Amino acid sequence: MGWNWLKRKKEDPIETIPDLIADLNQSHDFKHYVMPTKKNSVLLSYSKPLVDAKVLHKTLFPQIISCDFSSIEELHKLLPLEEMEVTSDPDQAEKKLMNGFVAIQMSKKDKQCLLVPAGSARARQVATAEVEFSVLGPKEAFVESLDTNLNLVRKRLPIKQLRVDELTIGRLSKSRVAVLSMDGITNEENVSMAKERLKNIDFDQINDSSYLAQMLSDNQNSIFPQFIDTERPDRVSSVLAEGKVVILLDGSPTALLAPTTLLEYFSAFEDYFLNWIVASAFRIIRLFSVSFSILATPLYVAVLTYHYEMIPRDLMPALITTRREVPFPPIIEALFLELTIELLREAGARLPTKVGQTIGIVGGIVIGTASVDAGLTSNVLLIIVALAALSSFTTPVYKMSNTIRLIRFPLLLTAQIWGLVGIAASIIFILAHLLRLKSLGRPYLEPVFPLRLVDFKDSFIRLPFTKQTKRPVQMQTSETVRFTPKKKKKSPDIDETD
């Protein structure tokens, strides 16, 4: 049979279903052929990579061959399949064909077609979390399939209050985005703001949720992340119960959580699986580690350059001995070691896992020892930089860890120029920026600013669950009470018992 009717010029407008089929047929992975039936024949059109061959040959084809029909409407009624529709709209047909549907026509000039779902659900199996791995707690992690991810969340929140609003963004990718919230709990302003910002995105291709995090941020020029990304369904279900908004993207294994605060980036979700005293201690250690990572090297440069009188007398001989052979000022050796650490990090991250680990360990030992022996750096600074690098690794959220890595360099430069005054000025500048920063319209420094003492129960420390009776004030939830605590009966002392 000749297919000349399928040949068309690219500049011709697509106004009918035959025009669409002719345009799609110019691609070699698009299939279009005739299938005989009992009375006559039908034309089948579909994109081969998007359909499941088992669905075609075991379900759809046998049904078509066995059915007795003379029109598309009759075939629609006879096929025992869901989500079918008859359409003459080429735009609707294109959207369905590019999502694994099969178009069925009675003749080559038929301007109507029946769209039958036969999509191939090729997705990675649910596995354990790799980035947010925890010894305790559930092990499941999100995958690249939106429907699978929604299933993982629905399984943990099997209630009708869990609301899912789906949108399509990206002129080329046509990516599916789901906005999750809890009806009756989540503030509607937060949900509306998230959906409005998603609708205003005008970009050709959205490959990952990281794209959305950058486009939806209140301040896109800030180095501080304003959305927490997570691969854990249990964390998503937990924050939904608190009143947050969750954004899932088809094709991305991570979810975006908002609104967020600065202190949340230093709280690991594993903290909730531990005793509250142990979890609080770990949080304080992380906050101390981050402060040490940011300030240790700049303080070394500032003290040795301008404020050497602050060095204790007992420590002065050791510093003089270690720096006696170093020909560079403190800022040069500090920048040399900091850049070396960053190079080792990047090399370890970009190389294959086993090779990267070897490069990081061996490279750090060899370069550190050689630089000290060559007199390029001092032992004291090498220890400080190594401890600062280790401290930065305690940050649970990867994006915040990158921010901490970057902040040290401006502090180093201001420490060299103005000493401790420069460090203080840099910290004031950062705090001023954080005071103005918002996440989905909510304060980024809450509960410190604005001061909300009730939210301190889960910030610097984590109090027991029995004390967390209300949802965070920052969420401005419709229902503030999580549960009503029961009064405990006073247990008798051991000497009061009979």
Backbone torsions as a table, in degrees:
resi	resn	phi	psi	omega
1	MET	NA	136.5	-179.9
2	GLY	-79.7	147.0	-178.4
3	TRP	-117.6	30.6	-179.3
4	ASN	-62.1	-28.9	-179.4
5	TRP	-67.2	-17.1	179.5
6	LEU	-84.4	-11.7	-179.1
7	LYS	-83.8	130.2	-179.2
8	ARG	-148.8	160.6	177.8
9	LYS	-82.2	145.5	-177.5
10	LYS	-63.6	-31.3	-176.6
11	GLU	-80.2	-8.9	178.5
12	ASP	-68.6	136.1	-179.6
13	PRO	-70.2	149.1	177.3
14	ILE	-94.9	105.3	-176.1
15	GLU	-113.6	-21.5	-176.6
16	THR	-133.0	170.9	177.9
17	ILE	-61.9	-44.3	176.3
18	PRO	-58.7	-36.6	176.2
19	ASP	-62.3	-41.9	179.9
20	LEU	-64.7	-45.2	-179.8
21	ILE	-62.0	-40.3	179.0
22	ALA	-65.0	-38.0	179.6
23	ASP	-69.7	-43.5	179.9
24	LEU	-68.6	-29.2	-176.8
25	ASN	-69.3	-8.9	176.3
26	GLN	-72.5	-13.5	176.0
27	SER	-93.0	136.4	-173.4
28	HIS	-70.1	-20.3	-180.0
29	ASP	-88.9	3.3	177.3
30	PHE	-96.7	128.3	-176.2
31	LYS	-107.5	137.9	-180.0
32	HIS	-148.0	115.9	-177.0
33	TYR	-155.9	171.2	-177.4
34	VAL	-96.9	137.0	175.6
35	MET	-122.8	123.3	179.1
36	PRO	-74.0	147.0	175.9
37	THR	-125.9	-169.6	-178.0
38	LYS	-62.2	-47.7	-175.3
39	LYS	-96.1	-40.2	-173.1
40	ASN	-146.6	-141.7	178.6
41	SER	-143.0	160.7	177.6
42	VAL	-128.9	159.6	177.3
43	LEU	-103.9	126.9	179.2
44	LEU	-108.5	136.0	179.1
45	SER	-137.2	131.5	178.5
46	TYR	-165.0	161.7	176.0
47	SER	-92.4	117.2	-171.9
48	LYS	-58.6	-43.9	-178.1
49	PRO	-67.0	-17.3	-173.4
50	LEU	-96.6	-11.3	-176.9
51	VAL	-106.1	158.6	178.5
52	ASP	-95.0	119.3	-177.4
53	ALA	-61.3	-33.2	179.6
54	LYS	-66.6	-39.6	178.1
55	VAL	-64.0	-40.7	-179.8
56	LEU	-64.5	-53.0	-169.8
57	HIS	-84.0	-24.1	-177.5
58	LYS	-103.6	-20.1	-177.0
59	THR	-118.1	-58.4	-171.2
60	LEU	-73.5	-53.6	-176.0
61	PHE	-60.1	-48.3	178.3
62	PRO	-59.5	-36.2	179.7
63	GLN	-67.1	-42.0	-179.1
64	ILE	-64.6	-44.2	-177.9
65	ILE	-65.1	-36.2	-176.3
66	SER	-83.2	-17.1	-177.1
67	CYS	-78.0	146.7	176.5
68	ASP	-110.0	105.7	-175.2
69	PHE	-146.7	161.6	178.6
70	SER	-131.6	1.9	178.6
71	SER	-150.0	164.7	179.0
72	ILE	-64.1	-38.2	-178.9
73	GLU	-63.9	-39.5	178.2
74	GLU	-66.4	-40.3	178.3
75	LEU	-64.0	-37.2	178.2
76	HIS	-59.5	-39.9	-178.9
77	LYS	-75.1	-28.5	-174.8
78	LEU	-84.8	-31.5	-177.3
79	LEU	-73.0	125.6	-179.2
80	PRO	-86.5	58.9	-178.1
81	LEU	-127.7	152.9	-179.5
82	GLU	-93.5	164.6	173.3
83	GLU	62.4	21.7	175.3
84	MET	-81.4	153.7	175.4
85	GLU	-156.3	148.3	175.4
86	VAL	-100.5	129.2	-176.4
87	THR	-144.2	153.9	171.5
88	SER	-119.8	7.6	179.8
89	ASP	-88.3	113.7	-178.7
90	PRO	-63.9	-30.6	178.6
91	ASP	-67.2	-43.8	177.7
92	GLN	-65.1	-41.2	179.2
93	ALA	-63.6	-41.2	178.7
94	GLU	-62.4	-43.0	179.8
95	LYS	-60.5	-43.0	-179.4
96	LYS	-71.3	-41.5	179.8
97	LEU	-62.4	-34.2	179.3
98	MET	-81.0	4.0	176.1
99	ASN	-122.5	24.2	172.8
100	GLY	90.7	18.1	177.0
101	PHE	-90.1	158.9	175.7
102	VAL	-111.2	130.2	178.1
103	ALA	-96.1	129.1	-179.5
104	ILE	-117.6	125.5	178.2
105	GLN	-121.6	149.8	177.4
106	MET	-80.1	-30.0	179.2
107	SER	-149.9	167.1	-175.1
108	LYS	-68.0	-21.8	-179.6
109	LYS	-104.0	6.4	-179.5
110	ASP	-67.6	124.2	-177.9
111	LYS	-88.5	3.2	174.0
112	GLN	-115.7	151.0	176.3
113	CYS	-145.2	155.0	175.1
114	LEU	-101.1	124.0	-179.8
115	LEU	-99.9	120.8	-175.5
116	VAL	-118.7	129.5	-179.3
117	PRO	-72.1	131.7	176.8
118	ALA	-149.7	32.2	-174.4
119	GLY	-66.4	150.6	178.7
120	SER	-95.9	118.4	-179.5
121	ALA	-89.4	74.4	-179.9
122	ARG	-95.5	106.9	-177.5
123	ALA	-146.8	157.2	177.8
124	ARG	-67.9	141.9	179.3
125	GLN	-70.0	150.3	178.3
126	VAL	-62.8	126.1	-177.6
127	ALA	-128.8	-173.8	179.4
128	THR	-78.0	156.4	178.5
129	ALA	-68.7	135.5	-179.7
130	GLU	-101.1	-41.9	-177.7
131	VAL	-82.0	-43.7	-178.4
132	GLU	-106.1	46.5	-179.4
133	PHE	-65.6	141.0	177.7
134	SER	-138.6	146.2	178.5
135	VAL	-69.7	-41.7	179.5
136	LEU	-99.8	161.0	174.6
137	GLY	91.4	177.4	179.6
138	PRO	-61.4	154.8	-176.7
139	LYS	-109.9	-8.5	-176.2
140	GLU	-68.9	146.9	178.3
141	ALA	-134.4	157.1	178.0
142	PHE	-65.0	155.7	174.6
143	VAL	-121.4	-170.4	-175.3
144	GLU	-85.4	3.6	179.6
145	SER	-100.8	122.8	-179.5
146	LEU	-63.4	-42.2	-178.6
147	ASP	-64.0	-39.4	177.3
148	THR	-64.3	-42.1	-179.7
149	ASN	-65.3	-39.9	176.8
150	LEU	-63.9	-36.1	177.1
151	ASN	-63.1	-41.0	-179.8
152	LEU	-64.9	-34.5	178.6
153	VAL	-76.4	-44.7	-179.7
154	ARG	-60.9	-33.7	-179.9
155	LYS	-63.1	-30.6	-179.2
156	ARG	-91.4	-20.0	177.7
157	LEU	-129.7	72.9	-176.6
158	PRO	-81.1	60.5	-178.0
159	ILE	-132.4	155.9	-178.0
160	LYS	-74.3	-16.3	-178.7
161	GLN	-71.0	-18.4	177.5
162	LEU	-72.1	113.0	-175.2
163	ARG	-107.0	135.6	179.0
164	VAL	-122.1	118.3	175.2
165	ASP	-109.1	122.6	-174.7
166	GLU	-107.5	136.7	177.6
167	LEU	-130.9	166.6	175.9
168	THR	-123.3	125.7	-178.5
169	ILE	-132.1	160.2	-179.0
170	GLY	94.5	115.2	-176.7
171	ARG	-64.4	-34.0	-179.2
172	LEU	-100.3	-44.7	-174.8
173	SER	-75.6	-26.4	-177.4
174	LYS	49.0	51.5	-174.1
175	SER	-77.1	138.6	176.2
176	ARG	-84.3	131.2	178.7
177	VAL	-126.2	133.8	178.7
178	ALA	-115.6	131.4	175.9
179	VAL	-106.9	116.7	-176.0
180	LEU	-103.6	139.6	178.0
181	SER	-156.4	168.3	179.6
182	MET	-109.1	115.7	180.0
183	ASP	-65.8	127.8	-178.2
184	GLY	91.3	-7.5	178.6
185	ILE	-122.2	-55.3	-176.8
186	THR	-67.4	137.8	176.8
187	ASN	-65.3	126.0	-176.6
188	GLU	-64.5	-27.2	177.4
189	GLU	-63.6	-39.7	178.2
190	ASN	-64.6	-42.2	-179.9
191	VAL	-65.6	-45.8	-179.2
192	SER	-63.3	-40.4	179.5
193	MET	-64.5	-42.1	179.2
194	ALA	-63.8	-44.3	-179.6
195	LYS	-67.4	-38.6	-180.0
196	GLU	-65.5	-41.4	178.4
197	ARG	-66.9	-36.1	177.0
198	LEU	-65.1	-40.9	179.7
199	LYS	-66.2	-28.8	-178.2
200	ASN	-83.4	-4.4	178.7
201	ILE	-70.0	124.2	178.3
202	ASP	-123.1	90.2	-177.4
203	PHE	-143.5	154.1	-174.0
204	ASP	-78.1	-40.6	-176.2
205	GLN	-140.6	130.8	177.4
206	ILE	-113.0	106.3	-174.5
207	ASN	-91.1	-29.3	-173.3
208	ASP	-152.0	162.8	178.9
209	SER	-64.9	-20.4	176.3
210	SER	-62.7	-32.9	174.3
211	TYR	-59.7	-46.7	-178.3
212	LEU	-64.4	-39.1	-179.3
213	ALA	-59.3	-37.4	178.9
214	GLN	-73.9	-38.1	-176.2
215	MET	-78.7	-25.7	-177.2
216	LEU	-93.9	-7.2	-175.8
217	SER	-63.4	146.2	175.9
218	ASP	-64.9	-38.9	177.5
219	ASN	-127.0	101.1	-176.7
220	GLN	-75.1	-10.1	179.3
221	ASN	-95.9	2.3	-179.8
222	SER	-86.8	141.7	177.5
223	ILE	-82.0	-8.2	178.8
224	PHE	-86.9	128.0	177.8
225	PRO	-66.6	142.4	-179.0
226	GLN	-114.3	2.0	173.5
227	PHE	-131.8	134.6	173.4
228	ILE	-87.6	129.3	175.1
229	ASP	-103.4	136.2	-176.7
230	THR	-139.0	150.5	176.2
231	GLU	-110.1	9.8	-174.7
232	ARG	-104.5	119.0	175.9
233	PRO	-63.9	-32.6	179.7
234	ASP	-66.2	-34.8	177.5
235	ARG	-69.1	-38.5	178.5
236	VAL	-62.3	-45.8	-180.0
237	SER	-64.4	-34.2	179.3
238	SER	-67.1	-45.4	-178.0
239	VAL	-73.5	-27.7	174.7
240	LEU	-63.6	-39.1	177.8
241	ALA	-67.1	-24.8	176.9
242	GLU	-79.0	-19.4	-180.0
243	GLY	110.8	11.5	178.3
244	LYS	-79.7	167.5	174.7
245	VAL	-104.2	136.4	-179.6
246	VAL	-119.1	136.4	180.0
247	ILE	-119.8	124.2	177.5
248	LEU	-115.6	138.5	-179.9
249	LEU	-118.7	132.2	176.3
250	ASP	-66.9	126.1	-177.1
251	GLY	101.0	-3.8	180.0
252	SER	-120.6	135.6	-179.5
253	PRO	-89.8	13.1	-179.5
254	THR	-127.6	148.8	177.0
255	ALA	-108.1	151.4	177.7
256	LEU	-104.1	133.2	-179.4
257	LEU	-114.7	135.2	178.4
258	ALA	-158.0	157.1	-6.8
259	PRO	-75.0	155.6	-177.9
260	THR	-125.4	167.5	175.7
261	THR	-124.8	164.1	-177.5
262	LEU	-60.5	-41.5	-175.6
263	LEU	-67.6	-23.4	179.7
264	GLU	-65.8	-25.5	-178.7
265	TYR	-73.9	-11.0	178.9
266	PHE	-111.3	14.5	177.5
267	SER	-112.0	115.3	176.4
268	ALA	-80.5	144.2	-178.9
269	PHE	-67.4	-21.0	177.3
270	GLU	-66.2	-18.5	177.5
271	ASP	-56.8	-31.0	-176.7
272	TYR	-79.0	-9.6	177.4
273	PHE	-96.0	-3.4	-178.6
274	LEU	-108.0	165.3	173.2
275	ASN	-58.3	144.1	-172.4
276	TRP	-63.7	-29.9	178.3
277	ILE	-69.9	-44.9	178.8
278	VAL	-64.3	-44.2	-179.7
279	ALA	-62.8	-41.1	179.0
280	SER	-64.4	-40.2	178.2
281	ALA	-62.0	-42.0	179.7
282	PHE	-65.1	-37.2	178.2
283	ARG	-64.7	-43.0	178.8
284	ILE	-63.4	-39.0	177.6
285	ILE	-61.9	-41.3	179.8
286	ARG	-64.2	-44.7	179.9
287	LEU	-63.3	-40.3	176.1
288	PHE	-64.2	-41.1	-179.3
289	SER	-62.8	-41.5	179.3
290	VAL	-64.8	-43.3	178.0
291	SER	-62.1	-41.7	178.1
292	PHE	-64.7	-41.3	-179.1
293	SER	-62.1	-37.1	-177.6
294	ILE	-77.7	-39.3	-167.3
295	LEU	-100.9	-19.2	-170.8
296	ALA	-60.1	-55.9	-177.3
297	THR	-67.0	-44.8	175.5
298	PRO	-58.1	-38.4	178.1
299	LEU	-65.1	-38.0	177.2
300	TYR	-60.5	-46.2	-179.2
301	VAL	-65.1	-44.9	-177.6
302	ALA	-65.2	-43.4	-177.6
303	VAL	-66.9	-45.8	-178.1
304	LEU	-72.1	-23.8	-178.1
305	THR	-87.7	-43.5	-172.1
306	TYR	-121.8	-30.1	-167.4
307	HIS	-122.7	45.2	-177.3
308	TYR	-64.8	-17.3	177.6
309	GLU	-67.9	-14.9	178.3
310	MET	-78.8	-14.7	-177.8
311	ILE	-73.0	129.2	177.7
312	PRO	-59.8	148.6	-177.4
313	ARG	-62.1	-36.2	-179.4
314	ASP	-68.0	-27.0	-179.1
315	LEU	-88.4	-20.4	-175.8
316	MET	-59.5	-46.5	179.6
317	PRO	-59.1	-39.0	179.7
318	ALA	-64.5	-41.6	179.1
319	LEU	-65.9	-40.8	-180.0
320	ILE	-63.7	-39.9	-179.1
321	THR	-65.8	-43.9	-177.7
322	THR	-71.7	-28.4	-177.1
323	ARG	-98.4	1.6	-176.0
324	ARG	-63.3	-36.4	-176.6
325	GLU	-93.9	-3.1	-176.8
326	VAL	-86.0	119.0	-176.2
327	PRO	-83.4	-5.3	-173.6
328	PHE	-105.9	154.6	172.5
329	PRO	-68.7	164.2	-176.6
330	PRO	-56.4	-35.8	-177.5
331	ILE	-65.0	-36.3	-179.1
332	ILE	-69.0	-47.9	-179.7
333	GLU	-67.6	-32.3	177.5
334	ALA	-67.0	-46.0	177.7
335	LEU	-62.8	-38.4	179.9
336	PHE	-60.7	-47.7	-179.0
337	LEU	-70.9	-39.5	179.0
338	GLU	-63.3	-44.4	178.4
339	LEU	-66.3	-34.5	177.0
340	THR	-63.4	-43.7	177.9
341	ILE	-60.9	-43.2	-179.7
342	GLU	-65.5	-37.8	177.1
343	LEU	-64.0	-42.3	178.2
344	LEU	-64.4	-38.1	177.5
345	ARG	-62.8	-49.0	-178.6
346	GLU	-64.4	-41.3	178.6
347	ALA	-63.3	-42.4	178.9
348	GLY	-66.9	-32.7	-178.5
349	ALA	-77.3	-33.6	-174.4
350	ARG	-87.8	-23.8	179.5
351	LEU	-82.8	162.9	174.1
352	PRO	-55.3	155.0	-169.2
353	THR	-53.5	-53.6	-175.8
354	LYS	-65.6	-41.9	179.0
355	VAL	-67.3	-40.2	-179.0
356	GLY	-62.2	-41.4	178.3
357	GLN	-63.6	-40.8	179.8
358	THR	-65.1	-43.8	179.5
359	ILE	-61.4	-43.1	-178.4
360	GLY	-63.1	-44.6	-177.1
361	ILE	-73.6	-54.0	-176.9
362	VAL	-65.9	-43.1	-179.5
363	GLY	-61.6	-42.4	179.3
364	GLY	-63.3	-43.6	-179.4
365	ILE	-66.3	-48.3	-175.9
366	VAL	-65.4	-49.6	-177.0
367	ILE	-66.5	-41.5	179.5
368	GLY	-62.5	-47.5	179.8
369	THR	-65.0	-43.1	-177.7
370	ALA	-66.7	-38.5	-178.7
371	SER	-67.2	-36.1	177.1
372	VAL	-70.1	-44.7	179.4
373	ASP	-63.2	-33.2	-179.7
374	ALA	-80.9	-7.0	179.1
375	GLY	79.9	19.1	179.4
376	LEU	-82.9	-30.3	179.9
377	THR	-139.2	167.2	178.6
378	SER	-100.0	157.8	178.8
379	ASN	-62.2	-39.6	-177.2
380	VAL	-62.6	-47.6	-179.7
381	LEU	-65.8	-36.3	178.3
382	LEU	-60.6	-41.9	178.3
383	ILE	-65.5	-43.4	-178.8
384	ILE	-62.7	-45.9	-179.0
385	VAL	-65.4	-39.8	179.1
386	ALA	-64.4	-43.1	178.0
387	LEU	-66.1	-37.0	177.3
388	ALA	-64.5	-39.2	178.1
389	ALA	-65.9	-43.5	177.6
390	LEU	-63.0	-38.8	-180.0
391	SER	-63.3	-37.1	-179.9
392	SER	-67.2	-22.8	-179.9
393	PHE	-74.3	-12.0	-178.9
394	THR	-78.3	-9.4	179.2
395	THR	-70.5	120.8	-174.5
396	PRO	-67.5	-31.5	-175.8
397	VAL	-96.7	123.8	-173.5
398	TYR	-61.0	-41.2	-177.7
399	LYS	-65.4	-37.7	176.0
400	MET	-69.0	-33.4	176.0
401	SER	-60.6	-39.7	176.6
402	ASN	-64.4	-38.1	178.1
403	THR	-63.7	-43.3	178.8
404	ILE	-61.3	-39.5	178.4
405	ARG	-61.7	-38.6	-175.5
406	LEU	-76.8	-34.1	-175.2
407	ILE	-62.3	-31.1	-174.6
408	ARG	-61.1	-31.9	-174.2
409	PHE	-71.3	-45.8	173.0
410	PRO	-60.3	-36.2	177.7
411	LEU	-65.6	-37.2	176.8
412	LEU	-61.9	-43.9	-178.0
413	LEU	-67.3	-43.4	179.0
414	THR	-68.3	-31.6	176.0
415	ALA	-65.5	-37.0	178.7
416	GLN	-70.6	-34.7	-175.4
417	ILE	-81.6	-47.0	-173.0
418	TRP	-122.4	2.9	179.4
419	GLY	71.1	-141.6	-179.0
420	LEU	-63.6	-29.8	176.2
421	VAL	-62.9	-40.6	178.2
422	GLY	-65.0	-40.1	177.4
423	ILE	-63.7	-44.6	179.0
424	ALA	-61.9	-41.2	179.2
425	ALA	-64.6	-39.0	178.8
426	SER	-65.3	-41.9	179.7
427	ILE	-64.9	-40.9	177.8
428	ILE	-62.1	-41.9	178.7
429	PHE	-62.1	-43.1	179.6
430	ILE	-65.0	-43.1	179.2
431	LEU	-64.1	-38.9	177.6
432	ALA	-62.8	-39.2	177.5
433	HIS	-65.6	-42.5	-179.5
434	LEU	-67.1	-33.4	178.2
435	LEU	-64.5	-32.5	-179.3
436	ARG	-87.6	-16.5	-174.1
437	LEU	-74.9	144.5	178.4
438	LYS	-133.8	156.1	174.5
439	SER	-123.1	111.4	-176.1
440	LEU	54.4	39.0	176.9
441	GLY	83.5	0.5	-178.5
442	ARG	-106.8	150.1	-177.2
443	PRO	-58.9	136.7	-176.2
444	TYR	-81.4	-26.0	-177.2
445	LEU	-97.9	9.4	176.9
446	GLU	-61.4	138.6	10.4
447	PRO	-94.3	6.8	179.1
448	VAL	-71.6	-45.4	175.5
449	PHE	-142.3	120.1	-6.3
450	PRO	-67.5	150.0	-174.9
451	LEU	-69.2	118.2	178.8
452	ARG	-133.4	94.6	-174.0
453	LEU	-61.8	-30.4	-177.3
454	VAL	-65.7	-26.5	-179.1
455	ASP	-86.9	-1.3	176.5
456	PHE	-71.9	-9.2	-178.9
457	LYS	-66.8	-17.9	179.2
458	ASP	-143.4	61.1	-179.2
459	SER	-135.6	-91.6	176.4
460	PHE	-67.2	-36.1	175.6
461	ILE	-129.1	167.6	177.0
462	ARG	-119.2	114.9	177.8
463	LEU	-77.5	166.5	178.6
464	PRO	-59.2	156.7	-180.0
465	PHE	-60.3	-30.1	-178.9
466	THR	-66.7	-19.5	179.2
467	LYS	-91.6	-11.5	-177.4
468	GLN	-97.1	66.8	-175.3
469	THR	-81.9	-17.4	-178.0
470	LYS	-122.7	152.5	177.1
471	ARG	-75.6	158.0	-178.1
472	PRO	-57.2	138.4	179.9
473	VAL	-63.4	-33.1	-177.7
474	GLN	-57.5	-32.6	-177.2
475	MET	-70.6	-20.0	-177.5
476	GLN	50.1	49.0	-174.5
477	THR	-71.0	156.8	176.9
478	SER	-71.0	-35.3	177.5
479	GLU	-117.3	108.2	-173.2
480	THR	-83.6	-27.3	-175.2
481	VAL	-86.4	126.5	177.3
482	ARG	-84.7	-43.9	177.1
483	PHE	-161.5	160.9	178.3
484	THR	-101.2	117.2	-177.3
485	PRO	-67.8	142.1	177.6
486	LYS	-89.3	145.5	178.6
487	LYS	-74.6	129.3	-179.9
488	LYS	-83.2	139.8	175.1
489	LYS	-78.3	136.2	180.0
490	LYS	-70.6	121.6	-179.7
491	SER	-79.4	139.5	-179.5
492	PRO	-70.9	149.6	175.1
493	ASP	-65.6	161.5	-176.0
494	ILE	-65.2	-29.2	-178.3
495	ASP	-84.6	-4.9	179.0
496	GLU	-92.5	-12.8	-178.3
497	THR	-77.1	151.4	-179.9
498	ASP	-75.5	NA	NA
